[in-house]
C-alpha cells in the first residue's frame, strides 16, 4: 500500500516542480555588440590619415573580480577566427601592433573586468556590470604591417580585405561571449590635407599647420634602417625554461617598431 500511495504523491510533486520550472521566466543575455563612431559621428575612417574613434560595446560578459577582461584591436579576420574556436593570431586574425602600456599609440586597448587583478594596466576603462564599455582608439589608416606566426612581416591592405574592430578575451582567456568583429568602412575625411610623413608630423616645419586629428600614416617611413647597425644581445644567464629571457638592443631608430621572435616564431614579443 505504501508503494502504491507513494506514486501519486511523487507524481504530483514532480508535476508541481515541472510546472514551476515552466512558469519561471528566463532571461537571456543580449548578444555582444560593438559600435564605432568618429569625430563626425559616423563609423568611417580615413584610408590615409590616422582617425580617432570611439568604440563602445554592449551585451558583453562582465565578471566581477575576474582575471583580465577584453582586448580591443583594429585588424582583419578570416574563417573561424575566434580563439574559442581555435583561431590563432597571425593566422586567423591580424591586428595593428602596439605596446601594452597605458600610454601606447592607441591602436590597442585593454578593457578590464571590474575589480580585476590586472585593472591597473587597463587603458580602455572597465566593462560595467551591465556589460557595456566605451574607449577611445586610433586607426592608423587603410594599411598596416603585422607579423604572422612564423615571424614574417605581413602587409595588410584594408581596401582589399575587410577590416574592423576585433574584441577577444584578454591575457589568453578564451571567452566566446566577448569575441566580436565589427567591420568599418573607409572614406577620405581630410580632403584638404596633404599626406605627411611620420617625421614631419612629429616635427612640423616652422609656420606649418596640421588639422586636428590629422596625423601621418604609421606605415610611412622617412629613413631606411641599416640592419648592420641594429643589434640585439641576449642575457644567456636568463635562458632557463620557465623564466623570462632578457635581451637588449641598440642601433635602432627612435620610435622604430621592433618585434623580437624566438626559435622561428615559437614565441614573440613586441612591438
N, C-alpha and C positions, 0 to 999 in steps of 0.2 A: 504493500500500500504506500509505503514511503517513497518507493521508486516511482510509482505511478503519479503520486501527488507532486513530486518534485519537478516533473517535466513541465506541467503548465506554469509553475512558478518561474522556472528558469526561462521558459519561452517568453513569458510576459516581461521578465526583466530584460532579456536580450532585445525584445522588440522596443522597449522603452529607451534602451541605450541607442539603438539604431535610429529611432525617431529623433532623439535628441541630437545625434550627430548630423542628421539630415537637416534639421531645423536651424542649427547654429550657422550663422553667416560666415563665410570665409572671405578673407581679404588677400588679394594678390598684389605683389609689389609691381609698380609700374615699370615698364621696360626702360632701361637706361637710355638717356637721350642727351645729345650734345648740340648746342647751338653756337654759332660763330658770328661775331659782329665786328666790323672795322670801325674806324672813326666816323665814317659816313653812314653807319647803320646797316650796311649790307654784309653778306657773307662772302665778299670777294676780296682777293688780294692782288697786289701788283706783281706782274711777272718779272720786273726788272729791279724794283726798289724794295727795300725792307718795309713790311707792313705790320704795324702794331694792331693786334686784335684782342678782343675779349672773348674768352672761351668759357662757356657755362654748361654745367651738367645738372641733370635731374634724374631721379629714379635709381641712383647708384646705391650700392650696398655700403652702409656706414657701420663700422663695428667699433664700439667704444673700447678704448684701451688696447686695441689690437695692434699687432706689428705692421708697420707700413702704411699703405694707402694706395694711390694710383700715380702712375707716371703719365704725363700728357706730352705727346710728341707731335711733330709735323712730319709726315712722310707718306709712303705708299705701301699697299698691301697686295698680296696675291694668294689665291686659293684659300685653304683653311689656315689662315694666318694666326688665329688666336692661340696664345700659349697653352690654354687649356685643351686645345685640340691638337697639340703637337707642333704648332707653328714656332719657328725659330727666327730670332732677329738676325738680319743679314741674309736670310734666305726667303722667308715668307713675309717679312715686313722690314722696311728700311726707314730710317728717320734721320733728320738733320742732327749731326753730332754737336754736343755741348758738354761742358763740365757739370758736375753735380753740386757745385757750390750755390749758395743763396744768391750770390751776385754774378751769376753766369750771364750769357748774352741774351737770354730769354727765349732760346729755341726749344728748351725743355722745361717742364715744370713738375714738381713733386707736390701732390696734394695729399696731406696726411689724414689718417683716421683720427677722430677726436681722442686726445689722451694717449696717442701712440708714443712708444719709447723713442721713435725717430722724428717726432713732431718738430724738434728744434731745427732739423735740417730742411724742413718744408719751405719752399719758396713760392708755393702756389696756394697757400691757405689750407683750410680744413674741410673735409666732407662733413656737412652738417648732419644732424640726426635724421632729418627727413630725406637724406640722400642727395641734396643739392650742393653745389660748389661753383665758384667762379674765380678765374685767374686771368692775368694779362700775359700774352705771348708775343713773340716776334716771328714772322715768316720771312726768311731771307730773300725770297723770290721764287721763280719757277724752276730753278735748277740748284742742285746741291751735290756734294760729294759725300759718300759714306763708305764703309768698309764691310765686305762680306765675311763669312765665317772662315775663309781661308786667308784673311788679311789683305785681300786685294781691294784696291780703291775702285769704287763703282760710281759712275756719273748717273744721276737720276734727273730726267727731264720731265717735269710735271705737265708740260704742254703735249707730251706724248703718252704719259702714264697718268692715271687718276691719283691725285694726291689729296690729303686732307688731314684731319686731326685724329690721332690714334691715342686711345687710352688702354692701359694694361695695368695689372697689379704690380705694385712697387716691390722692390727688393726680392724679386724672384718668386713672389707669391702668385700662383695662378688662380684667378678669380673670374670665371666666365661672366658673372653679372656685371663686372666692371670693364669688360673688354668691348670697345666700340671703335668704329671707324666712320668718320663724318667727312664726306668729300667737300672740297671748296672749289670755286671757280676763279679764273684769273681774268683780270681786266686792268688796263692801264689807268692808274689813279693819280699819276703825276705827269700829265701830258706836257706841262710847261717846264719840266726839269730835264736836264741832260744827264746821262749816266756819268757817274763819278767812280773813281777807284777807292779802295779802302784807305789808301794812304792819303789821298786828297780829302776824303771825308773826315779823317782823323785830324788833319792839319790843313784846313782850307786856306787858300791864298788870301792875302790881305785885301779886304774890301769885298770878298766873295760872300754870297748868301746861299743858304740852304733851306729849303722848305721844311716845316716841322714834320718830323717822321720820315723824311726822305733821306735814306741812308744808302750807302753803296752796296751793291750785291756782294755777299760774303764770298762768292765763288770767284770774284775778280782779284787778280794779283797784279802787283806792280813791279815785283822784283823776283827773279828766279833764285831759288835756293841752290847753293853749291853743295851737293851731297857730301863732298870730301871734307867740308868744314864742319859738318854736323856729326857729332859722335855721341855714343852712349856707353857708359861704364857700369857694369853690374857688380854689386857687392856680393861676392861669392860666399861670404860667410852667412848670408841670409838665404842661400839656396838650399832650404830644408823643406821637405814635404810637409804641408800643412801650415807653413809660416808665410809671412809676407816677403816677397822678393823685392829688395830695394835696388834702385838704379838711379843714375844721374845723367843728365845730358848737357852738352854745351855746343856752341856754334850755331844755334838756331836763331831765327829772326824774332824780334819782339812781336808778340801777338800771334805767332805762327801756330797753327793747329798741328799737334803731334799725336799719333796713335802708336802705341807700342804693342807688339804681338809676340807671343811666346810659342815656340815649337810649331811653326807654320799655322798659327791661328788657334791653337788649342786653348789659349787664354789671351785676352787682350785688355788694354786699359786706355782710356782717353776719350775724346781729345783733351 
